[in-house]
């Protein structure tokens, strides 16, 4: 991330359709040179917000600013940005070189300038040997690189990406995440990236904007979003497996805070450990993942998952569990919002009960 200055500012934006509201009073900023990710489930409004920033759609209310300029009514051509879509949108009858240069050709850029920029971008994206091929002759990863090259060659400071890796297999997605992040940092692009894949968000983002039902649920770094979720929605959406949400009654005997209002307590799977004291749980399943095991269990009315090293002993059919007080999140049971006043101070690691005695 280059600076903390707002480069793009969204002020109280609303987008209503005849029978639904896609965005409801969204306000958020994007910093220059940062990789910002709009993250959320299908239908949360993230792609709608991206389209509004791009100028492909108009808000029902609110203002969109770029570098202090109101661009709300400007067409895409007046916003100095590029886009990469889920579908690569490549012209099948054009060569790789012609696809990359298409935007410059439409803008009637000088041929010498186009040739220079094509050579630089093709080398950067690993496409120099494929410039004469047609898209059908390329792999999915190569086609995605062509779409990215077309955006990069425009030399525009803002790049909007709408789930660009969703059509790739798992191995290619992992490779492209690394390449995308490295490219963004090298070119100092301001990237706004839409995805429902939390792995993409956590591994690439400087800042994540978690969206739910047309509203912003939380804004923060990947670490902030993961360790201190602002709501039960974010707690349950982020993490694989997600944070377990316990009724305090089911945690009797553990380090639970004394909260006056109805509340729930969230614990990450890796923060729960076997203990010689604490609440009792019933083993319901075990998943072997190589380095780790996921232990499924039931404590009272709450089902939860505990992550343990694969080398650790398995729990008994009935066992006790514990956790560090500092790892717990407390949420209002009615609103689902985090209650930060009940966050525990971080204890020393020496306080963690690492015994694996079963009940």
Number of C-alpha atoms within 10 A of each C-alpha: 17 13 10 12 12 16 19 21 20 21 16 16 21 21 22 13 9 5 6 8 14 19 26 19 16 19 16 16 19 22 21 22 22 23 26 27 28 26 28 28 16 12 13 21 25 29 21 20 24 20 18 19 25 25 21 12 17 22 21 14 16 17 18 26 17 19 12 11 12 12 18 21 14 14 13 18 10 11 17 14 20 23 22 22 17 17 15 18 13 21 14 12 11 15 19 29 22 20 23 27 21 18 16 19 14 8 8 10 12 10 11 9 10 17 12 10 17 23 15 12 19 22 12 14 16 13 20 16 9 17 18 13 14 19 23 13 13 14 11 17 17 17 21 25 22 28 23 24 25 27 22 26 21 19 15 14 16 25 23 22 23 20 18 22 25 15 15 16 11 11 8 13 17 15 11 19 17 13 13 15 15 13 16 19 16 9 12 17 21 25 26 24 26 26 23 20 15 20 15 21 27 20 13 21 23 18 24 26 26 27 24 20 17 21 20 22 18 19 20 18 16 21 13 14 22 19 17 20 26 24 22 23 17 23 25 17 20 23 17 11 16 18 29 20 21 20 17 20 14 17 20 14 15 18 16 17 14 8 14 6 10 12 21 22 22 25 24 25 22 17 17 20 19 24 22 17 17 18 19 24 24 17 19 14 12 16 12 12 10 9 9 15 19 20 19 18 21 17 22 16 10 16 15 24 24 22 19 21 15 15 10 11 12 17 20 13 13 15 23 23 26 23 23 20 20 15 19 23 26 30 25 17 15 10 11 17 18 23 16 12 8 16 16 17 9 10 12 9 8 7 9 14 16 13 13 17 15 18 17
